Amino acid sequence: MRAYKAKGDVQAKPYYTDRYWVAPQVAKFDVESDEVFAKDLEVIKSKFDVLEAFIQVEQMTVFIKPEDNYRVLELLKNELEYTQLSEMSAIDFLETRDGFEVFYQMLSMNKRKRVRIKMFIKNGVAVNSVEKLFRSADWSEREMFDMFGIEANDHPFMKRILMPYDWQGYPLLKSYPLQGDEFASWYEVDKIFGKEAREEIGPEIRDTATIDRYDSERFARLGHEVPKGTKITGNEPKVTQSYQEDGGVFLIKKLDRDNSKVIDDPQR
């Protein structure tokens, strides 16, 4: 089994999606436009270096240095009443910036405000765990490690949480194939039956968009439906699909395939 090697354009290849498409940014506003956020930002600036700050979609985003993440979140929790860490994760910028953008989504129930703390780390750099401040960070930091490979220092149990402990690669990297790599194709076959069964069983099909009209077990022959287990010869006549029983449904127009529109735009 050869080790997985990242390919920068691997997710740009699937025909039905473009993982490198960048959504347009929504408008950004000065923090001074909101009195509550302006005061909170002044408190943060009095103790830490703030690289950038703005309001976007009615929440304040603050960029900080990676080494300050624990103390900034401690300040938000103990002094600024942002007592809930509702979400945290990372964004893959390996292809363009050789690193990750890690974010912490903070909520203050008293102020009815949300603050997003962001920081950029280089590839291979660990972050400070905030699990001691927020118990919700326990599983979130493990998931960040599991999906992106970002470790959290001082975490009590820094192990994978979704994938098996012996899994190779990090599935949410943009360079990770959507259908999995060679390791993923053979993982369960090797685990359950052993590598000697590879030739007999074959690799796993992990492409959820795959349709095989000759598969009589999973009923994937669109337009060529037959009873389960039927031997497929390839000469079956095409079946016109009917979406409703004869007579239709009261007050609902009868649908049929000839009058329906098939959407073939994968971005819709």
N, C-alpha and C positions, 0 to 999 in steps of 0.2 A: 504494500500500500504506500504510494508516494504521498508525501505531505501536501496539504493544500497550499497553493500559491495564488496570491491575490492578482486579479486582472482588473486594471482600472476601468475598462469599458464594458465589463461583463454584463452589467444590468442594462446597458443601453442596447443590447442585442435582441431581447425578447420582442416579438412582433406586437404585443398587445399593451405595452406600457413603456414609458421612458422615465426611469428612476432618477435621471439627472435633470429633469425639468424643474426649473426654479419658479415658484409662484411669485407674482408681483407683490411688492411690499405695500402695506396699507400706510396711511398718513401718520407721521410722527409729529408730536407737539412738545413744546418746551415744558419742563417740569413746573416752572413758575406759574403756569396756567391753572394749576390745581393747588389750593392752599395747603391741604393736608399732605400731599406728596412733597411739596416744596419744603415743609418743615421736617418731614422724615428724611429727605435727602440731605438737608443741612446737618442733621445729627450724624448720618453716616459719613459725610465728608469731614466732619470734625475729628474722626478717629481713623479713617481709612482712605486710601487713594481710590478715587472713583474715575475710571477711564472714560466712561460715557454714561449718560442718563437721558431718558426721554419718556414720554407718555405715548402709548400705542394701544388702541382698542380699550381705552379707559383704564389701563393699568400701567404702572411705572416699571420700566426696565432699567436695571442698573448693572453696568459691567464693572467687575472688580478684578483684583489680582488673585490667581488661584490659591496662593498661600494664605489668603485672608478669609476663605470661605467659611470656616468654622466660626471664627469670631464675628463675622458680619451677621451670620444667621443667629448667633447668640444674642447680638445686639437687637436684632429685629424681634426676637422672641421676648427678651426680658425687659426691654425699654420701650419698644415701639408697638407692642401689642399684636405683632404678627405671629400668632401662636400656633398656626397650622401650616405644616408642609404638605400641601395637597398633591404635589407631583414633583418628580425630579428625573432627569434622564440626560441624554447627550445627543448631539447632532454630528454626523460624520462629515468633516471637511478635509479628509485625508488627501483627496485628489488635488485640491486647490491650495490648501494651507498646511498640509501635513499635521493635522491635529483634530481636536474635537472642541465643540462648544458645549459646555455642561451648564445646565440651568436648574434652578430651584424655584418652584412656584409657591409663593407665600400668601396666606390669607389672614386678614384681620376681621373677625366677626364684629368687634366693637366699632371699628371705623368703616366697615363695609368696603374695604379696599383690598386690592391684590397687588403684590409686588413680585416681579420676576428678577431674580439675581442670576447673572450670567458671568461666565469666565471661560477663557480659552486656554486649553492645555495642549502641549505638543504630544505627538504620538509616543506612547510608552511611558508617559508620566502619570503617576498615581495622584489621587486627590485625598484630602483629609475627610475621613468619615464623619458624618453629622448624626450618626445613629444614637449617640448619647444625648443629643438635643431633641431629636424627634424619632420616636419608635417607627414611624412610617418609613423612615429612610432605610431600615433594615433590609426589607425585601427589594426596595427600589435600587439600592446600591448593588445588591446581588444581581438583579436583573441587568443593570448597566454593565456589570462585569461580564455577565453571561452573553449579552447581545453585542457589546462593543469591545470587550476586553479591557475596560478601564477598571483598575483596582482602586479600592478605598482603604487607605491606611487606618489601622486600629479598628477595623470592623471585626465583630466577634466571630463571624463565620463566613469568610470570603470564599464561597463556593458557588458553582452554577445553581440556578434555581428552576429554570425551565428545561434546559437541555441536560442530557446525561453528563455525569462528572467527567467521563472520558471522551466527550465530544471534541472534535477538532474544528477550529474556525469560529467566527462570531457572526451569527445570521443577520444582524441588522446593519452590518457594514454595507455600503453601497457597492463595494467590490465583491460581495458574496453572491453567487448565482441564485436567482429566485427559485430554481428547482434543486438547489443543493449541488455540492461538488462531488467528486469521485468518492470521497469518504462517506458522504450522506447516502449515495446511491447503494452502497453495500453494507451500511452499518447494521441494519436489522438482520439481513441475511447472514452476515458473519457472526452476529451475536447469538442468533437462535439456532442456525443450522451448521455454522462453521464455513470457513473459506472454501472447503472442498466441495460445497454445494453450489458455488457460484454459477458454474456452467449449466447446471440443471435448472436452477431457479431463475437466474437472470437478475439484473439490477432493478431496484425499486423505481417505479414511475412516480415522480413527485411533482409533475407539471399538472396542476389542477385544471388547466384549460385543455388538456388532451382529450380528444374524442375519437374513439375507435369504433367504426360502424360494424366491425366483425366481432365485437365483444358481446357474446350472448349472456354473460353473467351479470354485467353491470348496466345493461340496457342503455348503451351509449350510441346506438345506431339511429341518429335523428333522421326521421323520414323513412326508416327501414325497420320499424319495430317488429319483433317476433317474440313468441313465448320464450321464457327463460330456458336455457339449455339447448335451444334449437341449433342443429348443425348448420353453420353458415357456409353457403356455397359461393356467395358473391353475385348471384343472379336474381336475388329477391327483388320484386317490383317495388318501386317507390310508393310510400304510403302518404296520402294527404292527411295531415293532422287536423283533427276536429277538437275545438276547445270547449264545446258545450254539447249536452245531450240534444236529441231531436226535439224541436219545438223551442229550444232556448230557455231563457229565464225571463220572467215577467218584468217589463220595463227596461230590460237590458238588451242592447242590440246584439244579435248573434255574431259571433266572431268566427272567422275562418282564415286559414293561412293565405289563401289567394288574395284576400283583401287587407291583410295585415302588413305592416311595414317592419322590415328587419333592419335594426340599427347595427351598422358595421363599423362605426367610428369607435375605436377602443378608448378614446378620451372622454366619451360622454358618460 
